[in-house]
Amino acid sequence: MYKIIFTLIILLKFSSLKAENSLFFFVNSAVEKNPKINAERENLKSIKQNINISKGDFLPSLTLSGSQKNTESSNVINQSGIRSGDTKRNTETKTISVDQTIFQGFKGFNNLKKSRLEFEKANYEYKQVEQDTILNSVSIYYDLILKNNTKNFNLANVDLFERQVESDKLRLQKGEISLTDLAQSESSLAGANAKLIKAKTELIAAIAEFERITRISAPDKLDEENTINFSLPLSLEDALKKSSSNNPGLIIARINLAISEKELSVEKAKLSPSATLNYSLSENKDLSATVDEDDQETVKATITWPIIKGGKNFSSIKKFKHKREKSRLLLADKENEVATETAMAWSFFQSAESVLKSTEAQLRAAEIANEGITLEYDSGSTRTTLDVIQSRSLLLEARISNANAKKDLIVSKLELLDQVGELDLKALKSR
């Protein structure tokens, strides 16, 4: 029983550690801590209040007011020239007033629709920033893996050349090789060390970028088993269809056009008559020597119709018409841009798949060739030191090319998903 419990504890601890090294863990951290995303969240909350503000135009307004006035008159002379004595008067007024807009040329309805469109736009702006953050964080995650593997490839290469140099020193003593051969090995070792230093420097830079984006210290070991298995478009036509429907930038451009339409409608509504209804109840008291009370109840309907405002209203309408046309032109440009970028993303994805297959074949061939040439060299055949150096250089290049191709394929998938608007945390976690 105790063994089972202990085993379960170990497994849970291992699972927890693995989860903390997972792709989703780091991407989620980047999304939660990214200042731009947090700013968009606050912007979303702020714009949501505009909907409530617009709804307020349809509701009655209630006003409560009160006043108290003390009046003292002295040295008063009437029309006959007779001087009267001093007078004092103390009055108190309380008023409650209710105003309700009955009609305002559909200004309120259009303002409400505009506020809802702005909130929808803010949602897609948030999604756009979120997608950018996911794309950047996943890219840097795999870039860190790439840079770490590149360092390890170069480290292994240095180790091989160090052993070759030691072996060549012994062979030189036996007269099996020349001093030139040894010099070639030592030169290759020096070059391998230089490449290793460069790889380590690039790894340090990748770690710094990783920590900047995720706001988390880079772990000693990343989970290389993470794979991106999103549901990708089946064809270019499918990709174009999805991007037309889901691309956040394109949707934002469409919403901007709709907003400009509502702004124009609101401006036109200002030329229409408006009607308001007012009800007020006031209580007036004279608190002088004797208290007199006068209660008044008033119902008032008001209709206003702006006719001429020095041409400002008509100029304002023209202004918003130009703004609408601008939004329409920007939408057309955005449609073309998204279609082009989606086609490019699809092309890069197809190309990345082909390149990966080529680098895998190249790597297999380089491994076989290097193994054969090394064995032949060690057995004392006609293979030269230069042959070994070249085969190991080709093997190193093949390993790095294959690692780059793997990362490029993943990034190409992400960029394609970004274009079609399907890159999000939920999808990432489900895979």
C-alpha positions as CSV (number, residue, x, y, z in Angstrom):
1,M,0.0,0.0,0.0
2,Y,2.8,2.4,1.0
3,K,4.7,1.5,-2.2
4,I,1.6,2.4,-4.3
5,I,1.1,5.8,-2.5
6,F,4.8,6.5,-2.9
7,T,4.7,5.7,-6.6
8,L,1.6,7.9,-7.1
9,I,3.4,10.8,-5.3
10,I,6.4,10.4,-7.6
11,L,4.3,10.3,-10.7
12,L,2.3,13.4,-9.7
13,K,5.5,15.2,-8.9
14,F,7.0,14.2,-12.3
15,S,3.8,15.2,-14.1
16,S,3.9,18.6,-12.4
17,L,7.5,19.2,-13.3
18,K,6.7,18.1,-16.9
19,A,3.7,20.5,-17.0
20,E,5.9,23.4,-15.9
21,N,8.2,22.7,-18.8
22,S,5.4,22.3,-21.3
23,L,4.8,24.6,-24.2
24,F,1.3,25.6,-22.9
25,F,2.7,26.5,-19.5
26,F,5.1,29.1,-21.0
27,V,2.7,30.4,-23.6
28,N,0.0,30.8,-21.0
29,S,2.4,32.8,-18.8
30,A,3.3,35.0,-21.7
31,V,-0.4,35.7,-22.4
32,E,-1.2,36.4,-18.7
33,K,1.7,38.7,-18.1
34,N,2.0,40.5,-21.4
35,P,1.4,44.3,-20.8
36,K,-0.2,44.8,-24.2
37,I,-2.8,42.1,-23.6
38,N,-3.5,43.4,-20.1
39,A,-4.0,46.9,-21.6
40,E,-6.4,45.4,-24.1
41,R,-8.3,43.7,-21.3
42,E,-8.7,47.1,-19.5
43,N,-9.7,48.7,-22.8
44,L,-12.4,46.1,-23.3
45,K,-13.8,46.8,-19.9
46,S,-13.8,50.5,-20.5
47,I,-15.5,50.3,-23.9
48,K,-18.2,47.9,-22.5
49,Q,-19.3,50.8,-20.3
50,N,-20.1,52.8,-23.4
51,I,-23.0,50.4,-24.0
52,N,-24.5,51.2,-20.7
53,I,-24.0,54.9,-21.3
54,S,-25.8,54.7,-24.6
55,K,-28.7,52.8,-23.0
56,G,-29.0,55.7,-20.6
57,D,-30.3,57.8,-23.5
58,F,-33.5,55.8,-23.5
59,L,-34.2,56.1,-19.8
60,P,-35.8,59.0,-18.0
61,S,-33.7,61.4,-16.0
62,L,-34.7,62.4,-12.5
63,T,-33.6,65.8,-11.0
64,L,-34.2,66.9,-7.5
65,S,-33.5,70.5,-6.5
66,G,-34.1,72.8,-3.6
67,S,-33.4,76.4,-2.6
68,Q,-33.9,78.7,0.3
69,K,-33.8,82.5,-0.2
70,N,-33.7,85.3,2.4
71,T,-34.6,88.7,1.2
72,E,-34.3,91.9,3.2
73,S,-35.5,95.2,1.8
74,S,-34.8,98.7,3.4
75,N,-35.4,102.2,2.5
76,V,-38.1,101.3,-0.1
77,I,-39.9,104.2,-1.9
78,N,-43.0,103.6,-3.8
79,Q,-44.2,105.5,-7.0
80,S,-45.9,108.2,-4.8
81,G,-42.6,109.0,-3.1
82,I,-43.7,107.5,0.2
83,R,-41.0,105.7,2.1
84,S,-42.0,102.3,3.6
85,G,-40.4,100.4,6.4
86,D,-37.9,97.6,6.2
87,T,-39.3,94.2,4.9
88,K,-37.9,90.7,5.3
89,R,-38.9,87.6,3.3
90,N,-37.8,84.0,3.7
91,T,-38.8,81.5,0.9
92,E,-38.1,77.8,0.4
93,T,-38.5,75.9,-2.8
94,K,-38.3,72.1,-3.5
95,T,-38.6,70.7,-7.0
96,I,-38.6,67.2,-8.5
97,S,-38.4,66.9,-12.2
98,V,-38.5,63.9,-14.6
99,D,-37.4,64.2,-18.3
100,Q,-38.0,61.6,-20.9
101,T,-36.9,61.8,-24.5
102,I,-39.6,60.6,-26.8
103,F,-37.9,60.9,-30.2
104,Q,-34.6,62.2,-31.4
105,G,-34.3,61.0,-35.0
106,F,-33.0,57.5,-34.1
107,K,-29.9,59.1,-32.7
108,G,-30.1,57.0,-29.5
109,F,-30.5,53.7,-31.4
110,N,-27.6,54.4,-33.7
111,N,-25.4,55.5,-30.8
112,L,-26.3,52.2,-29.0
113,K,-25.5,50.2,-32.1
114,K,-22.2,52.1,-32.5
115,S,-21.2,51.3,-28.9
116,R,-21.9,47.6,-29.4
117,L,-19.8,47.6,-32.6
118,E,-17.0,49.3,-30.7
119,F,-17.1,46.6,-28.0
120,E,-17.1,43.9,-30.7
121,K,-14.1,45.7,-32.3
122,A,-12.3,45.8,-28.9
123,N,-12.8,42.0,-28.6
124,Y,-11.1,41.4,-31.9
125,E,-8.3,43.8,-31.1
126,Y,-7.8,41.8,-27.9
127,K,-7.8,38.5,-30.0
128,Q,-5.3,40.0,-32.4
129,V,-2.8,40.9,-29.6
130,E,-3.4,37.5,-28.0
131,Q,-2.6,35.7,-31.3
132,D,0.6,37.8,-31.8
133,T,1.7,36.9,-28.3
134,I,1.0,33.2,-28.8
135,L,2.9,33.3,-32.1
136,N,5.9,35.1,-30.6
137,S,6.1,32.9,-27.5
138,V,5.8,29.6,-29.3
139,S,8.4,30.8,-31.8
140,I,10.8,31.7,-29.1
141,Y,10.1,28.4,-27.3
142,Y,11.2,26.4,-30.3
143,D,14.0,28.9,-31.1
144,L,15.4,28.2,-27.6
145,I,15.2,24.5,-28.3
146,L,17.0,25.1,-31.7
147,K,19.7,27.2,-30.1
148,N,20.3,24.6,-27.3
149,N,20.5,21.8,-29.9
150,T,22.8,23.8,-32.0
151,K,25.1,24.3,-29.0
152,N,25.0,20.6,-28.3
153,F,25.7,19.7,-31.9
154,N,28.8,22.0,-31.8
155,L,29.8,20.6,-28.5
156,A,29.8,17.1,-29.9
157,N,31.7,18.3,-32.9
158,V,34.4,19.8,-30.7
159,D,34.6,16.5,-28.8
160,L,35.1,14.6,-32.0
161,F,37.9,16.9,-33.2
162,E,39.6,16.8,-29.8
163,R,39.7,13.0,-30.0
164,Q,40.9,13.2,-33.6
165,V,43.7,15.6,-32.7
166,E,44.9,13.2,-30.0
167,S,44.6,10.3,-32.3
168,D,46.5,12.1,-35.1
169,K,49.3,13.0,-32.7
170,L,49.8,9.3,-32.1
171,R,49.5,8.4,-35.8
172,L,52.1,11.1,-36.5
173,Q,54.5,9.5,-34.1
174,K,54.0,6.2,-35.9
175,G,54.5,7.9,-39.3
176,E,51.0,7.1,-40.5
177,I,50.2,10.7,-41.3
178,S,52.1,13.9,-42.0
179,L,52.5,17.0,-39.9
180,T,50.2,18.8,-42.4
181,D,47.4,16.3,-41.5
182,L,47.8,17.1,-37.8
183,A,47.8,20.8,-38.6
184,Q,44.5,20.4,-40.5
185,S,43.0,18.6,-37.5
186,E,44.1,21.2,-35.1
187,S,42.8,24.0,-37.4
188,S,39.5,22.2,-37.6
189,L,39.4,21.9,-33.8
190,A,40.0,25.7,-33.5
191,G,37.2,26.4,-36.0
192,A,34.9,24.0,-34.1
193,N,35.6,25.8,-30.8
194,A,34.8,29.2,-32.5
195,K,31.5,27.8,-33.7
196,L,30.8,26.5,-30.2
197,I,31.4,29.9,-28.7
198,K,29.1,31.5,-31.3
199,A,26.4,28.9,-30.5
200,K,26.7,29.5,-26.8
201,T,26.3,33.2,-27.3
202,E,23.2,32.8,-29.5
203,L,21.8,30.5,-26.8
204,I,22.3,33.1,-24.1
205,A,20.5,35.7,-26.4
206,A,17.6,33.2,-26.9
207,I,17.3,32.6,-23.2
208,A,17.1,36.4,-22.6
209,E,14.4,36.8,-25.3
210,F,12.5,33.8,-23.9
211,E,12.4,35.3,-20.4
212,R,11.5,38.7,-21.7
213,I,8.4,37.3,-23.5
214,T,7.2,34.7,-21.0
215,R,8.3,36.6,-17.8
216,I,9.6,33.3,-16.5
217,S,13.1,32.0,-16.0
218,A,14.1,29.6,-18.7
219,P,14.3,26.0,-17.4
220,D,17.4,23.9,-17.7
221,K,15.5,21.5,-20.0
222,L,12.6,22.2,-22.3
223,D,10.1,19.5,-23.4
224,E,11.1,18.7,-27.0
225,E,8.2,16.3,-27.3
226,N,5.7,19.2,-27.6
227,T,4.1,19.1,-31.0
228,I,1.8,21.4,-32.9
229,N,-1.1,19.4,-34.2
230,F,-3.6,22.1,-35.0
231,S,-6.3,21.5,-37.6
232,L,-4.7,23.3,-40.5
233,P,-6.6,24.3,-43.7
234,L,-6.8,21.5,-46.2
235,S,-6.0,23.7,-49.2
236,L,-5.2,27.3,-50.2
237,E,-8.9,27.8,-51.1
238,D,-9.8,26.6,-47.6
239,A,-7.2,28.9,-46.0
240,L,-8.5,31.9,-48.0
241,K,-12.1,31.1,-47.0
242,K,-11.2,30.8,-43.3
243,S,-9.1,34.0,-43.3
244,S,-11.9,35.9,-45.0
245,S,-14.2,34.9,-42.1
246,N,-12.0,34.8,-39.1
247,N,-8.9,37.0,-39.6
248,P,-9.1,39.5,-36.7
249,G,-7.5,42.4,-38.7
250,L,-10.0,42.0,-41.5
251,I,-13.0,41.8,-39.1
252,I,-11.8,44.9,-37.4
253,A,-11.7,46.7,-40.8
254,R,-15.2,45.6,-41.5
255,I,-16.4,46.8,-38.1
256,N,-14.7,50.2,-38.6
257,L,-16.8,50.6,-41.8
258,A,-20.0,49.7,-39.8
259,I,-19.0,52.2,-37.1
260,S,-18.5,54.9,-39.6
261,E,-22.0,54.2,-41.0
262,K,-23.5,54.6,-37.6
263,E,-21.5,57.8,-36.9
264,L,-23.0,59.2,-40.2
265,S,-26.5,58.2,-39.1
266,V,-26.0,59.8,-35.7
267,E,-24.9,63.0,-37.4
268,K,-27.9,63.0,-39.8
269,A,-30.2,62.5,-36.8
270,K,-29.1,65.8,-35.4
271,L,-31.0,67.5,-38.3
272,S,-34.2,65.7,-37.3
273,P,-36.8,67.1,-34.8
274,S,-36.6,65.8,-31.3
275,A,-39.4,65.6,-28.7
276,T,-39.1,65.5,-24.9
277,L,-41.6,65.2,-22.1
278,N,-41.1,66.9,-18.7
279,Y,-43.0,66.5,-15.5
280,S,-42.2,68.6,-12.5
281,L,-43.6,69.0,-9.0
282,S,-42.5,72.0,-6.9
283,E,-43.3,73.1,-3.4
284,N,-42.9,76.8,-2.6
285,K,-43.1,78.0,1.0
286,D,-43.0,81.6,2.4
287,L,-41.4,81.3,5.9
288,S,-41.9,84.9,6.8
289,A,-44.3,85.9,9.6
290,T,-47.0,83.6,8.2
291,V,-46.3,80.4,6.3
292,D,-47.9,80.3,2.9
293,E,-47.5,77.2,0.7
294,D,-47.8,77.0,-3.1
295,D,-47.6,73.6,-4.8
296,Q,-47.2,73.5,-8.6
297,E,-47.5,70.5,-10.9
298,T,-46.3,70.9,-14.5
299,V,-46.4,68.7,-17.5
300,K,-44.5,70.0,-20.5
301,A,-43.9,68.6,-24.0
302,T,-41.1,70.2,-26.0
303,I,-40.3,69.8,-29.7
304,T,-37.1,71.2,-31.2
305,W,-36.0,71.2,-34.8
306,P,-32.7,72.7,-35.7
307,I,-33.0,74.5,-39.0
308,I,-29.9,76.5,-39.5
309,K,-26.6,76.3,-37.6
310,G,-24.4,78.4,-39.8
311,G,-23.9,75.4,-42.1
312,K,-22.0,73.4,-39.4
313,N,-24.5,70.5,-39.4
314,F,-24.2,70.0,-43.2
315,S,-20.4,70.3,-43.1
316,S,-20.3,67.7,-40.3
317,I,-22.4,65.3,-42.4
318,K,-19.9,65.7,-45.3
319,K,-17.1,65.1,-42.9
320,F,-18.5,61.7,-41.8
321,K,-19.3,60.7,-45.3
322,H,-15.6,61.2,-46.1
323,K,-14.7,59.2,-43.0
324,R,-17.0,56.4,-44.2
325,E,-15.4,56.4,-47.6
326,K,-12.0,56.2,-46.0
327,S,-13.1,53.1,-44.0
328,R,-14.4,51.5,-47.1
329,L,-11.1,52.0,-49.0
330,L,-9.1,50.7,-46.0
331,L,-11.3,47.6,-45.9
332,A,-10.7,46.9,-49.6
333,D,-7.0,47.3,-49.0
334,K,-7.1,45.0,-45.9
335,E,-9.0,42.3,-47.9
336,N,-6.3,42.3,-50.5
337,E,-3.6,42.3,-47.8
338,V,-5.1,39.4,-45.9
339,A,-5.6,37.3,-49.1
340,T,-2.0,37.9,-50.1
341,E,-0.5,37.1,-46.7
342,T,-2.7,34.0,-46.4
343,A,-1.4,32.8,-49.7
344,M,2.1,33.5,-48.7
345,A,1.6,31.7,-45.3
346,W,0.2,28.7,-47.2
347,S,3.2,28.7,-49.6
348,F,5.7,28.9,-46.7
349,F,3.9,26.0,-45.0
350,Q,4.1,23.9,-48.1
351,S,7.7,24.8,-48.7
352,A,8.7,24.1,-45.0
353,E,7.3,20.6,-45.3
354,S,9.3,19.9,-48.4
355,V,12.5,21.4,-46.9
356,L,12.1,19.3,-43.8
357,K,11.9,16.1,-45.9
358,S,15.0,17.2,-47.8
359,T,17.0,17.9,-44.6
360,E,16.0,14.6,-43.2
361,A,17.3,12.8,-46.3
362,Q,20.4,15.0,-46.2
363,L,21.0,14.1,-42.5
364,R,20.7,10.4,-43.0
365,A,23.1,10.6,-45.9
366,A,25.6,12.7,-44.0
367,E,25.5,10.3,-41.0
368,I,26.1,7.3,-43.2
369,A,28.9,9.0,-45.1
370,N,30.6,10.3,-41.9
371,E,30.5,6.9,-40.3
372,G,32.0,5.2,-43.3
373,I,34.7,7.8,-43.9
374,T,35.7,7.8,-40.2
375,L,36.0,4.0,-40.2
376,E,38.0,4.0,-43.4
377,Y,40.3,6.7,-42.0
378,D,40.8,4.9,-38.7
379,S,41.6,1.6,-40.6
380,G,44.4,3.3,-42.4
381,S,42.8,3.4,-45.9
382,T,43.3,6.0,-48.5
383,R,40.9,8.4,-46.7
384,T,42.7,11.6,-45.7
385,T,42.3,13.9,-42.8
386,L,40.7,16.4,-45.1
387,D,38.1,13.8,-46.0
388,V,37.2,13.3,-42.3
389,I,37.1,17.1,-41.7
390,Q,34.8,17.6,-44.6
391,S,32.4,14.8,-43.7
392,R,32.1,16.0,-40.1
393,S,31.5,19.6,-41.3
394,L,28.8,18.3,-43.6
395,L,27.3,16.3,-40.8
396,L,27.2,19.3,-38.5
397,E,25.6,21.4,-41.2
398,A,23.0,18.7,-41.9
399,R,22.1,18.5,-38.2
400,I,21.7,22.2,-37.9
401,S,19.8,22.4,-41.2
402,N,17.4,19.7,-40.0
403,A,16.8,21.4,-36.6
404,N,16.2,24.7,-38.4
405,A,13.7,23.0,-40.8
406,K,11.8,21.5,-37.9
407,K,11.5,24.9,-36.3
408,D,10.6,26.6,-39.6
409,L,7.8,24.1,-40.2
410,I,6.3,24.7,-36.7
411,V,6.5,28.5,-37.2
412,S,4.9,28.2,-40.7
413,K,2.0,26.3,-39.2
414,L,1.6,29.0,-36.5
415,E,1.7,31.8,-39.1
416,L,-0.9,30.1,-41.2
417,L,-3.1,29.6,-38.2
418,D,-2.6,33.2,-37.3
419,Q,-3.8,34.3,-40.7
420,V,-6.9,32.2,-40.6
421,G,-7.7,33.4,-37.0
422,E,-7.5,30.0,-35.3
423,L,-4.5,30.5,-33.1
424,D,-5.6,30.6,-29.5
425,L,-4.8,29.2,-26.0
426,K,-7.7,26.8,-26.0
427,A,-6.6,25.1,-29.2
428,L,-3.0,25.0,-27.9
429,K,-4.1,23.3,-24.7
430,S,-6.3,20.7,-26.4
431,R,-3.4,19.4,-28.4
